[in-house]
Amino acid sequence: MDRIQERLIKGLKAGDKKVFEEIYRLYFVPLSYYCAAYTGTMEDAEEIVQSVFLKLWIKRDDIIIESSLKAYLYKAVQNEAINLLNHNKVKKKYEHHIDELNKNTNENVQHKMEKEELERIIKRAMLRLPKKRRRIFEMSRFEGLKYSEIAERLSLSVKTVEAQMSKALKSLRKSLKDYIP
């Protein structure tokens, strides 16, 4: 370590503000350019370098500089830059995760609302069917009965059930034509 470096370190550890200002003037700009290579922006780089100098001043009593002040500062800036990049990576991952959750939640809410609206429209269309035709349709579609079982329960012919189902489906298709692709 040369004499200038020793004087700067000694002055820093003694709390000499003039020495700290000298260190700041000597290294701020080159450290900022060095850091900008990591961060991609001069604004972030200058903020990191400011942070390093602030920590240098606050922890000046505890700092152990084994090589040179210059090497110490460059390493400190590099570490801070890497920490910021890692923090930003985690932050982006978290933001992406939150965006996906919000997107899925919004899609689910919208899907649920559309489904409920379609169910109301179908119910209204079904209520417009004549009572006996609606009953046949409900027994077939909601109770899962075969035409022969419906005919037996309602004391009708299978042909009548088929005809009523055909008319019910035609009427519902017509009522729901704007909602069914």
TORLUMDREN-202378 format. One record per residue (C-alpha): x negated, y negated, z negated; residue in one letter; chain. Coordinates in nm, 2 decimals, padded with zeros to 4 digits. Each point is the difference from the previous one (the first is absolute). Layout:
residues N
{x X y Y z Z residu A chaine A};
...
***
This chain:
residues 181
{x 00.00 y 00.00 z 00.00 residu M chaine A};
{x -00.14 y -00.34 z 00.09 residu D chaine A};
{x -00.03 y -00.30 z -00.22 residu R chaine A};
{x 00.30 y -00.18 z 00.15 residu I chaine A};
{x 00.22 y 00.30 z -00.07 residu Q chaine A};
{x -00.13 y 00.03 z -00.35 residu E chaine A};
{x 00.06 y -00.37 z -00.07 residu R chaine A};
{x 00.36 y 00.02 z 00.14 residu L chaine A};
{x 00.08 y 00.31 z -00.21 residu I chaine A};
{x -00.15 y -00.15 z -00.31 residu K chaine A};
{x 00.19 y -00.32 z 00.05 residu G chaine A};
{x 00.32 y 00.18 z 00.07 residu L chaine A};
{x -00.03 y 00.22 z -00.32 residu K chaine A};
{x -00.08 y -00.32 z -00.20 residu A chaine A};
{x 00.33 y -00.16 z 00.12 residu G chaine A};
{x -00.17 y -00.27 z 00.20 residu D chaine A};
{x 00.28 y -00.15 z 00.22 residu K chaine A};
{x -00.25 y -00.17 z 00.24 residu K chaine A};
{x -00.16 y 00.34 z 00.07 residu V chaine A};
{x 00.34 y 00.16 z 00.05 residu F chaine A};
{x 00.09 y -00.28 z 00.25 residu E chaine A};
{x -00.33 y 00.06 z 00.18 residu E chaine A};
{x 00.08 y 00.37 z 00.03 residu I chaine A};
{x 00.34 y -00.08 z 00.12 residu Y chaine A};
{x -00.13 y -00.24 z 00.27 residu R chaine A};
{x -00.27 y 00.24 z 00.10 residu L chaine A};
{x 00.22 y 00.31 z 00.04 residu Y chaine A};
{x 00.36 y -00.10 z 00.05 residu F chaine A};
{x 00.00 y -00.05 z 00.38 residu V chaine A};
{x -00.21 y 00.31 z 00.09 residu P chaine A};
{x 00.20 y 00.22 z -00.24 residu L chaine A};
{x 00.32 y -00.13 z 00.15 residu S chaine A};
{x -00.11 y 00.09 z 00.35 residu Y chaine A};
{x -00.12 y 00.34 z -00.12 residu Y chaine A};
{x 00.33 y 00.07 z -00.18 residu C chaine A};
{x 00.20 y -00.11 z 00.31 residu A chaine A};
{x -00.14 y 00.29 z 00.18 residu A chaine A};
{x 00.18 y 00.22 z -00.24 residu Y chaine A};
{x 00.33 y -00.20 z -00.05 residu T chaine A};
{x 00.04 y -00.12 z 00.35 residu G chaine A};
{x 00.10 y -00.35 z -00.12 residu T chaine A};
{x -00.21 y -00.28 z -00.13 residu M chaine A};
{x 00.28 y -00.10 z -00.24 residu E chaine A};
{x -00.01 y 00.34 z -00.18 residu D chaine A};
{x -00.38 y 00.01 z 00.01 residu A chaine A};
{x -00.03 y -00.34 z -00.17 residu E chaine A};
{x 00.25 y 00.11 z -00.26 residu E chaine A};
{x -00.20 y 00.31 z -00.07 residu I chaine A};
{x -00.33 y -00.19 z -00.02 residu V chaine A};
{x 00.16 y -00.26 z -00.24 residu Q chaine A};
{x 00.12 y 00.30 z -00.21 residu S chaine A};
{x -00.36 y 00.14 z -00.01 residu V chaine A};
{x -00.14 y -00.33 z -00.11 residu F chaine A};
{x 00.26 y -00.04 z -00.27 residu L chaine A};
{x -00.08 y 00.34 z -00.13 residu K chaine A};
{x -00.37 y -00.08 z 00.02 residu L chaine A};
{x 00.04 y -00.30 z -00.22 residu W chaine A};
{x 00.24 y 00.16 z -00.25 residu I chaine A};
{x -00.21 y 00.31 z -00.04 residu K chaine A};
{x -00.34 y -00.16 z 00.04 residu R chaine A};
{x -00.11 y 00.12 z -00.35 residu D chaine A};
{x 00.07 y 00.36 z 00.08 residu D chaine A};
{x -00.12 y 00.02 z 00.36 residu I chaine A};
{x -00.30 y 00.22 z 00.06 residu I chaine A};
{x -00.18 y -00.09 z 00.33 residu I chaine A};
{x -00.27 y 00.25 z 00.07 residu E chaine A};
{x -00.09 y -00.09 z 00.36 residu S chaine A};
{x 00.08 y -00.35 z 00.11 residu S chaine A};
{x 00.28 y -00.25 z -00.05 residu L chaine A};
{x 00.06 y 00.00 z 00.37 residu K chaine A};
{x 00.03 y 00.38 z 00.02 residu A chaine A};
{x 00.23 y 00.00 z -00.31 residu Y chaine A};
{x 00.23 y -00.26 z 00.15 residu L chaine A};
{x 00.03 y 00.17 z 00.34 residu Y chaine A};
{x 00.07 y 00.34 z -00.17 residu K chaine A};
{x 00.26 y -00.17 z -00.23 residu A chaine A};
{x 00.17 y -00.16 z 00.30 residu V chaine A};
{x 00.00 y 00.33 z 00.19 residu Q chaine A};
{x 00.16 y 00.18 z -00.29 residu N chaine A};
{x 00.27 y -00.27 z -00.04 residu E chaine A};
{x 00.07 y 00.01 z 00.37 residu A chaine A};
{x 00.04 y 00.38 z 00.00 residu I chaine A};
{x 00.22 y -00.03 z -00.31 residu N chaine A};
{x 00.22 y -00.25 z 00.19 residu L chaine A};
{x 00.02 y 00.22 z 00.31 residu L chaine A};
{x 00.09 y 00.30 z -00.21 residu N chaine A};
{x 00.26 y -00.20 z -00.19 residu H chaine A};
{x 00.15 y -00.13 z 00.33 residu N chaine A};
{x 00.01 y 00.35 z 00.13 residu K chaine A};
{x 00.19 y 00.12 z -00.30 residu V chaine A};
{x 00.23 y -00.30 z 00.01 residu K chaine A};
{x 00.08 y 00.05 z 00.37 residu K chaine A};
{x 00.07 y 00.37 z -00.06 residu K chaine A};
{x 00.23 y -00.09 z -00.29 residu Y chaine A};
{x 00.17 y -00.27 z 00.21 residu E chaine A};
{x 00.05 y 00.24 z 00.29 residu H chaine A};
{x 00.15 y 00.26 z -00.25 residu H chaine A};
{x 00.24 y -00.27 z -00.13 residu I chaine A};
{x 00.09 y -00.10 z 00.35 residu D chaine A};
{x 00.08 y 00.36 z 00.09 residu E chaine A};
{x 00.21 y 00.04 z -00.31 residu L chaine A};
{x 00.19 y -00.32 z 00.07 residu N chaine A};
{x 00.04 y 00.10 z 00.37 residu K chaine A};
{x 00.13 y 00.35 z -00.10 residu N chaine A};
{x 00.23 y -00.15 z -00.27 residu T chaine A};
{x 00.14 y -00.25 z 00.24 residu N chaine A};
{x 00.05 y 00.26 z 00.27 residu E chaine A};
{x 00.17 y 00.24 z -00.25 residu N chaine A};
{x 00.23 y -00.28 z -00.13 residu V chaine A};
{x 00.08 y -00.10 z 00.36 residu Q chaine A};
{x 00.06 y 00.36 z 00.10 residu H chaine A};
{x 00.22 y 00.06 z -00.31 residu K chaine A};
{x 00.20 y -00.31 z 00.08 residu M chaine A};
{x 00.05 y 00.10 z 00.36 residu E chaine A};
{x 00.10 y 00.35 z -00.10 residu K chaine A};
{x 00.26 y -00.13 z -00.25 residu E chaine A};
{x 00.13 y -00.24 z 00.26 residu E chaine A};
{x 00.03 y 00.28 z 00.25 residu L chaine A};
{x 00.18 y 00.22 z -00.26 residu E chaine A};
{x 00.25 y -00.28 z -00.06 residu R chaine A};
{x 00.06 y -00.03 z 00.38 residu I chaine A};
{x 00.05 y 00.38 z 00.04 residu I chaine A};
{x 00.24 y 00.01 z -00.30 residu K chaine A};
{x 00.21 y -00.29 z 00.16 residu R chaine A};
{x 00.00 y 00.18 z 00.33 residu A chaine A};
{x 00.11 y 00.32 z -00.17 residu M chaine A};
{x 00.28 y -00.18 z -00.19 residu L chaine A};
{x 00.14 y -00.11 z 00.34 residu R chaine A};
{x 00.05 y 00.37 z 00.10 residu L chaine A};
{x 00.34 y 00.15 z -00.06 residu P chaine A};
{x 00.02 y 00.17 z -00.33 residu K chaine A};
{x 00.02 y 00.36 z 00.13 residu K chaine A};
{x -00.28 y -00.06 z 00.25 residu R chaine A};
{x -00.22 y -00.16 z -00.27 residu R chaine A};
{x 00.06 y 00.30 z -00.23 residu R chaine A};
{x -00.10 y 00.24 z 00.28 residu I chaine A};
{x -00.32 y -00.20 z 00.07 residu F chaine A};
{x -00.09 y -00.02 z -00.37 residu E chaine A};
{x 00.05 y 00.37 z -00.05 residu M chaine A};
{x -00.23 y 00.08 z 00.30 residu S chaine A};
{x -00.27 y -00.26 z -00.05 residu R chaine A};
{x -00.02 y -00.04 z -00.38 residu F chaine A};
{x 00.12 y 00.33 z -00.13 residu E chaine A};
{x -00.17 y 00.20 z 00.27 residu G chaine A};
{x 00.31 y 00.21 z 00.09 residu L chaine A};
{x 00.04 y 00.18 z 00.33 residu K chaine A};
{x 00.29 y -00.09 z 00.23 residu Y chaine A};
{x 00.16 y 00.34 z -00.08 residu S chaine A};
{x -00.02 y -00.07 z -00.38 residu E chaine A};
{x 00.15 y -00.35 z 00.04 residu I chaine A};
{x 00.28 y 00.15 z 00.22 residu A chaine A};
{x 00.07 y 00.26 z -00.27 residu E chaine A};
{x 00.00 y -00.25 z -00.29 residu R chaine A};
{x 00.22 y -00.25 z 00.18 residu L chaine A};
{x 00.22 y 00.26 z 00.17 residu S chaine A};
{x -00.09 y -00.12 z 00.34 residu L chaine A};
{x -00.12 y 00.17 z 00.31 residu S chaine A};
{x -00.38 y -00.01 z 00.08 residu V chaine A};
{x 00.09 y -00.18 z 00.33 residu K chaine A};
{x 00.17 y -00.27 z -00.20 residu T chaine A};
{x -00.30 y -00.04 z -00.22 residu V chaine A};
{x -00.23 y -00.02 z 00.30 residu E chaine A};
{x 00.22 y -00.26 z 00.17 residu A chaine A};
{x 00.02 y -00.21 z -00.32 residu Q chaine A};
{x -00.38 y 00.02 z -00.05 residu M chaine A};
{x -00.05 y -00.10 z 00.36 residu S chaine A};
{x 00.23 y -00.30 z -00.04 residu K chaine A};
{x -00.16 y -00.09 z -00.33 residu A chaine A};
{x -00.35 y 00.01 z 00.15 residu L chaine A};
{x 00.10 y -00.20 z 00.30 residu K chaine A};
{x 00.17 y -00.27 z -00.22 residu S chaine A};
{x -00.31 y -00.02 z -00.23 residu L chaine A};
{x -00.24 y -00.02 z 00.30 residu R chaine A};
{x 00.21 y -00.29 z 00.13 residu K chaine A};
{x 00.01 y -00.18 z -00.34 residu S chaine A};
{x -00.37 y 00.06 z -00.06 residu L chaine A};
{x -00.14 y -00.06 z 00.35 residu K chaine A};
{x -00.18 y -00.32 z -00.11 residu D chaine A};
{x -00.18 y 00.18 z -00.28 residu Y chaine A};
{x -00.09 y 00.34 z 00.16 residu I chaine A};
{x -00.29 y 00.01 z 00.25 residu P chaine A};
***
